[in-house]
Amino acid sequence: MMEGKFLARQEWQVIANIPQQDPRVKIVLEVGSGRSVEWQPLTEVIQRS
């Protein structure tokens, strides 16, 4: 698990591609500072930003 809000958009894209190369790998990034937890594919978060 990483704190993703300090990463650049390009870094998010690289990280999002890792599970496509090896499906056994799961990546979790914290990209917000809310008090609730939402699980979304990183590719969707990248598209919205």
Buried (B, 14 or more C-beta within 10 A) or exposed (E): EEEBEEBEEEEBEEBBEEBEEEEEEEBEBEBEEEEEEEEEEBEEBBEEE
